[in-house]
Amino acid sequence: MEVRPIRSQSDYRAALREVSKLVDMDPPVASLEGERLEVLSTLVEAWERRQYPIGAPDPVEAIK
């Protein structure tokens, strides 16, 4: 199982395509595909947290 870090937008899009394929397969968690899905999902989450941070909402806006 070759998994590489996500370092660019094209890496990110490729990882998303692979995650989508694996989700459609619905592999068992203990399978190679299931493990690959878990690792890729973790990498995608980390990339999204760094690239698209969501700040804390304004308290008044949060109440609305």
N, C-alpha and C positions, 0 to 999 in steps of 0.2 A: 504494500500500500504506500504509494508515493504521495505525500502531502507536503506542500510547500507553504511558506509564509505568504500572506497577502501584503504586497508592497506597492501595488498600483491599482488604479481603477479597473484596468483590464484583468488583473489577477482577481479582483473582487467579483467582477461579472462572471468570470470562468468558475469561480467557487460557487456562486449563486446558481449557475446552470447545473453544476454537479449536485449540489444540495437538492435542487428541484427534481432531478432524475432519481436520486436516492429516495426522496420522500414518496415519489410516485410508486417506487418498488415496495415500500413499506417493509423493509427488511427486519428480521428479528434483531433485537439489541445485541445479542451475543455473536452475531455473524460478522464477517469481515466488512460487509456493506454497512451494517448497523454501526460498527465502530468507526468506519470512515465518515458516516453521516454525523456522528457525535463530534468527531474532531473538526470536521469542516464547519459545522454549526458554531462551534466555539470560536474558531478563527474569524468567521463572518461577524459574529457578535462583537468581538474585540475590535475589528476594523470599523464597524458602524459606531461603536462608542467613541473611538478616536476621531473619526471623520465627521460625524454628525452628532455632536454633543447636544444634549437637551438640558438647558439650565433650569434652575428652580423657578417656578412661576411667581409672578407678583402676588403677594398675599390676597389683595383685593380681587384680582383676576381669578385666583384659585377658588375663592368663595363663589364667584359668579358661575 
